[in-house]
């Protein structure tokens, strides 16, 4: 299957250099890497071009707009998404390809992360707490597995089915959670424990990072019906069993 990687970028030059080097050493190479320049004023675009990536511009600031523009441009049957600070192991794309080939019912998949830049004594604890909060608590609100933008992949058919229902503007929601909500009624979202990804712990390191991230999650859930939306999603899941 043809694989496209989409990376939204805003002044992430140094992170991007490392990521593109990691992607160049995958056991299964991507067919295309799309870097979405979301208003960069540093050398991110030049770094991407030097590595052979396709660079496209999205002037509307915000990951929802940048990510959607990248997905629209992707030509692969499988669209893979990560962030500039993601640190994939060498077999990351190979595992993704295998999962989709082995299970035709899977519409999207995601996996856990490890925060490589937290203080040594808190890396595992922080990673575990974030995983519980994100995948368990948000999963309970979605009645399915929430996709995590630093480490996720989905079929182009899924994107074509939900592209009109996701937000493409602003900075007040989580685009990955928004995509998860839009996909939940019609597509199987799968969590793969072995699909691990290194990620920067920015949510812990910046002031009020965790609080702000939680607020964006609530905004995203509100966009999809709030409490009533949670009830309807569970009603749909339980009613189909």
One Martini backbone bead per residue (centre of mass of N, CA, C, O) as a GRO file, in nm:
protein
  241
    1UNK     BB    1   0.098   0.035   0.019
    2UNK     BB    2   0.053   0.363   0.002
    3UNK     BB    3   0.256   0.615   0.177
    4UNK     BB    4   0.165   0.903   0.372
    5UNK     BB    5   0.322   1.184   0.522
    6UNK     BB    6   0.214   1.415   0.782
    7UNK     BB    7   0.361   1.750   0.871
    8UNK     BB    8   0.308   1.986   1.089
    9UNK     BB    9   0.457   2.328   1.077
   10UNK     BB   10   0.607   2.563   1.337
   11UNK     BB   11   0.906   2.632   1.399
   12UNK     BB   12   1.080   2.315   1.367
   13UNK     BB   13   1.372   2.271   1.260
   14UNK     BB   14   1.526   2.084   1.466
   15UNK     BB   15   1.319   1.862   1.488
   16UNK     BB   16   1.293   1.798   1.180
   17UNK     BB   17   1.573   1.690   1.125
   18UNK     BB   18   1.542   1.434   1.297
   19UNK     BB   19   1.287   1.313   1.177
   20UNK     BB   20   1.386   1.285   0.878
   21UNK     BB   21   1.614   1.094   0.953
   22UNK     BB   22   1.433   0.871   1.066
   23UNK     BB   23   1.263   0.830   0.801
   24UNK     BB   24   1.520   0.745   0.623
   25UNK     BB   25   1.544   0.463   0.828
   26UNK     BB   26   1.324   0.293   0.731
   27UNK     BB   27   1.227  -0.028   0.650
   28UNK     BB   28   0.970   0.137   0.537
   29UNK     BB   29   0.922   0.355   0.310
   30UNK     BB   30   0.794   0.630   0.209
   31UNK     BB   31   0.634   0.775  -0.069
   32UNK     BB   32   0.560   1.038   0.110
   33UNK     BB   33   0.648   1.372   0.231
   34UNK     BB   34   0.447   1.612   0.412
   35UNK     BB   35   0.505   1.955   0.461
   36UNK     BB   36   0.337   2.195   0.662
   37UNK     BB   37   0.345   2.534   0.625
   38UNK     BB   38   0.232   2.744   0.913
   39UNK     BB   39   0.428   3.015   0.912
   40UNK     BB   40   0.724   3.011   0.881
   41UNK     BB   41   1.049   3.185   0.998
   42UNK     BB   42   1.233   2.961   0.941
   43UNK     BB   43   1.405   2.657   0.808
   44UNK     BB   44   1.193   2.428   0.763
   45UNK     BB   45   1.146   2.419   0.453
   46UNK     BB   46   1.444   2.366   0.375
   47UNK     BB   47   1.478   2.105   0.529
   48UNK     BB   48   1.260   1.949   0.378
   49UNK     BB   49   1.371   1.975   0.089
   50UNK     BB   50   1.653   1.847   0.148
   51UNK     BB   51   1.493   1.563   0.223
   52UNK     BB   52   1.249   1.537  -0.008
   53UNK     BB   53   1.011   1.697   0.063
   54UNK     BB   54   0.693   1.813   0.061
   55UNK     BB   55   0.592   2.158   0.026
   56UNK     BB   56   0.326   2.323   0.194
   57UNK     BB   57   0.089   2.583   0.232
   58UNK     BB   58  -0.065   2.730   0.541
   59UNK     BB   59  -0.202   3.034   0.652
   60UNK     BB   60  -0.382   2.904   0.855
   61UNK     BB   61  -0.360   2.905   1.179
   62UNK     BB   62  -0.329   2.572   1.267
   63UNK     BB   63  -0.358   2.236   1.284
   64UNK     BB   64  -0.628   2.184   1.143
   65UNK     BB   65  -0.545   2.318   0.874
   66UNK     BB   66  -0.272   2.179   0.819
   67UNK     BB   67  -0.360   1.884   0.826
   68UNK     BB   68  -0.588   1.894   0.612
   69UNK     BB   69  -0.407   1.986   0.379
   70UNK     BB   70  -0.230   1.732   0.383
   71UNK     BB   71  -0.453   1.521   0.336
   72UNK     BB   72  -0.547   1.633   0.063
   73UNK     BB   73  -0.256   1.584  -0.078
   74UNK     BB   74  -0.257   1.298  -0.038
   75UNK     BB   75  -0.193   0.971  -0.223
   76UNK     BB   76  -0.236   0.761  -0.020
   77UNK     BB   77  -0.394   0.493   0.132
   78UNK     BB   78  -0.200   0.587   0.363
   79UNK     BB   79  -0.219   0.808   0.644
   80UNK     BB   80   0.042   0.969   0.815
   81UNK     BB   81   0.088   1.100   1.151
   82UNK     BB   82   0.303   1.363   1.274
   83UNK     BB   83   0.545   1.530   1.448
   84UNK     BB   84   0.838   1.700   1.466
   85UNK     BB   85   0.893   1.560   1.767
   86UNK     BB   86   0.897   1.294   1.661
   87UNK     BB   87   1.031   0.939   1.737
   88UNK     BB   88   1.074   0.693   1.532
   89UNK     BB   89   1.112   0.389   1.478
   90UNK     BB   90   1.229   0.192   1.217
   91UNK     BB   91   0.937   0.007   1.222
   92UNK     BB   92   0.683   0.187   1.202
   93UNK     BB   93   0.575   0.156   0.904
   94UNK     BB   94   0.573  -0.151   0.900
   95UNK     BB   95   0.354  -0.182   1.119
   96UNK     BB   96   0.132  -0.026   0.979
   97UNK     BB   97   0.113  -0.191   0.721
   98UNK     BB   98   0.049  -0.464   0.859
   99UNK     BB   99  -0.215  -0.388   1.003
  100UNK     BB  100  -0.382  -0.316   0.746
  101UNK     BB  101  -0.344  -0.591   0.598
  102UNK     BB  102  -0.459  -0.782   0.834
  103UNK     BB  103  -0.700  -0.545   0.877
  104UNK     BB  104  -0.962  -0.428   0.684
  105UNK     BB  105  -1.144  -0.290   0.925
  106UNK     BB  106  -0.935  -0.078   0.967
  107UNK     BB  107  -0.924   0.280   0.969
  108UNK     BB  108  -0.748   0.325   1.238
  109UNK     BB  109  -0.434   0.409   1.415
  110UNK     BB  110  -0.261   0.377   1.735
  111UNK     BB  111  -0.020   0.485   1.996
  112UNK     BB  112   0.217   0.512   2.217
  113UNK     BB  113   0.419   0.717   2.437
  114UNK     BB  114   0.751   0.879   2.487
  115UNK     BB  115   0.907   1.116   2.697
  116UNK     BB  116   1.236   1.206   2.622
  117UNK     BB  117   1.259   1.519   2.776
  118UNK     BB  118   1.226   1.437   3.047
  119UNK     BB  119   1.309   1.380   3.336
  120UNK     BB  120   1.430   1.082   3.418
  121UNK     BB  121   1.231   1.024   3.674
  122UNK     BB  122   0.950   1.109   3.483
  123UNK     BB  123   0.902   0.964   3.211
  124UNK     BB  124   0.727   0.715   3.282
  125UNK     BB  125   0.511   0.856   3.447
  126UNK     BB  126   0.422   1.068   3.238
  127UNK     BB  127   0.350   0.866   3.014
  128UNK     BB  128   0.137   0.705   3.174
  129UNK     BB  129  -0.054   0.937   3.252
  130UNK     BB  130  -0.118   1.028   2.965
  131UNK     BB  131  -0.234   0.761   2.860
  132UNK     BB  132  -0.468   0.743   3.057
  133UNK     BB  133  -0.598   1.018   2.995
  134UNK     BB  134  -0.630   0.980   2.688
  135UNK     BB  135  -0.726   0.677   2.627
  136UNK     BB  136  -0.934   0.643   2.862
  137UNK     BB  137  -1.093   0.906   2.911
  138UNK     BB  138  -1.146   0.979   2.611
  139UNK     BB  139  -1.254   0.701   2.533
  140UNK     BB  140  -1.508   0.729   2.711
  141UNK     BB  141  -1.620   0.979   2.546
  142UNK     BB  142  -1.610   0.824   2.252
  143UNK     BB  143  -1.641   0.503   2.242
  144UNK     BB  144  -1.328   0.497   2.169
  145UNK     BB  145  -1.037   0.543   2.009
  146UNK     BB  146  -0.806   0.785   2.035
  147UNK     BB  147  -0.628   0.980   1.844
  148UNK     BB  148  -0.270   1.046   1.803
  149UNK     BB  149  -0.088   1.286   1.632
  150UNK     BB  150   0.211   1.159   1.689
  151UNK     BB  151   0.057   0.853   1.633
  152UNK     BB  152  -0.089   0.805   1.321
  153UNK     BB  153  -0.331   0.617   1.110
  154UNK     BB  154  -0.508   0.622   0.785
  155UNK     BB  155  -0.737   0.593   0.562
  156UNK     BB  156  -0.842   0.762   0.289
  157UNK     BB  157  -1.141   0.681   0.326
  158UNK     BB  158  -1.177   0.823   0.592
  159UNK     BB  159  -1.117   1.110   0.505
  160UNK     BB  160  -1.338   1.123   0.283
  161UNK     BB  161  -1.572   1.077   0.507
  162UNK     BB  162  -1.478   1.345   0.717
  163UNK     BB  163  -1.378   1.623   0.592
  164UNK     BB  164  -1.667   1.779   0.641
  165UNK     BB  165  -1.652   1.738   0.987
  166UNK     BB  166  -1.402   1.900   1.026
  167UNK     BB  167  -1.190   2.122   1.144
  168UNK     BB  168  -1.011   2.422   0.971
  169UNK     BB  169  -0.993   2.606   1.233
  170UNK     BB  170  -0.791   2.725   1.451
  171UNK     BB  171  -0.668   2.667   1.823
  172UNK     BB  172  -0.922   2.530   2.022
  173UNK     BB  173  -0.840   2.238   1.924
  174UNK     BB  174  -0.817   1.893   1.865
  175UNK     BB  175  -0.761   1.737   1.573
  176UNK     BB  176  -0.748   1.434   1.655
  177UNK     BB  177  -1.015   1.433   1.819
  178UNK     BB  178  -1.193   1.537   1.593
  179UNK     BB  179  -1.143   1.296   1.405
  180UNK     BB  180  -1.247   1.079   1.598
  181UNK     BB  181  -1.538   1.179   1.620
  182UNK     BB  182  -1.604   1.170   1.312
  183UNK     BB  183  -1.530   0.848   1.284
  184UNK     BB  184  -1.684   0.671   1.499
  185UNK     BB  185  -1.954   0.564   1.349
  186UNK     BB  186  -1.783   0.420   1.075
  187UNK     BB  187  -1.501   0.352   1.224
  188UNK     BB  188  -1.219   0.171   1.305
  189UNK     BB  189  -1.039   0.217   1.609
  190UNK     BB  190  -0.691   0.144   1.690
  191UNK     BB  191  -0.490  -0.002   1.944
  192UNK     BB  192  -0.121  -0.026   1.943
  193UNK     BB  193   0.114  -0.108   2.172
  194UNK     BB  194   0.372  -0.147   1.963
  195UNK     BB  195   0.317   0.160   1.858
  196UNK     BB  196   0.573   0.343   1.918
  197UNK     BB  197   0.658   0.685   2.049
  198UNK     BB  198   0.843   0.957   2.042
  199UNK     BB  199   0.812   1.254   2.257
  200UNK     BB  200   0.753   1.566   2.348
  201UNK     BB  201   0.693   1.728   2.677
  202UNK     BB  202   0.530   2.006   2.643
  203UNK     BB  203   0.278   1.976   2.828
  204UNK     BB  204   0.476   1.980   3.091
  205UNK     BB  205   0.690   2.227   3.033
  206UNK     BB  206   0.474   2.425   3.000
  207UNK     BB  207   0.286   2.662   3.107
  208UNK     BB  208  -0.022   2.524   3.149
  209UNK     BB  209  -0.029   2.276   2.952
  210UNK     BB  210  -0.237   2.074   3.071
  211UNK     BB  211  -0.473   2.269   3.099
  212UNK     BB  212  -0.489   2.356   2.800
  213UNK     BB  213  -0.531   2.071   2.684
  214UNK     BB  214  -0.796   2.015   2.837
  215UNK     BB  215  -0.957   2.249   2.713
  216UNK     BB  216  -0.940   2.149   2.419
  217UNK     BB  217  -1.090   1.886   2.470
  218UNK     BB  218  -1.358   2.015   2.559
  219UNK     BB  219  -1.406   2.175   2.299
  220UNK     BB  220  -1.420   1.928   2.115
  221UNK     BB  221  -1.657   1.784   2.253
  222UNK     BB  222  -1.854   2.021   2.219
  223UNK     BB  223  -1.856   2.005   1.904
  224UNK     BB  224  -1.975   1.687   1.964
  225UNK     BB  225  -2.217   1.745   2.204
  226UNK     BB  226  -2.097   1.663   2.456
  227UNK     BB  227  -2.284   1.490   2.665
  228UNK     BB  228  -2.478   1.405   2.439
  229UNK     BB  229  -2.258   1.282   2.261
  230UNK     BB  230  -2.170   1.060   2.453
  231UNK     BB  231  -2.441   0.918   2.470
  232UNK     BB  232  -2.474   0.858   2.164
  233UNK     BB  233  -2.219   0.690   2.124
  234UNK     BB  234  -2.294   0.464   2.328
  235UNK     BB  235  -2.565   0.394   2.204
  236UNK     BB  236  -2.446   0.303   1.933
  237UNK     BB  237  -2.257   0.082   2.039
  238UNK     BB  238  -2.464  -0.086   2.211
  239UNK     BB  239  -2.679  -0.118   1.976
  240UNK     BB  240  -2.470  -0.296   1.786
  241UNK     BB  241  -2.461  -0.562   2.000
   0.00000   0.00000   0.00000
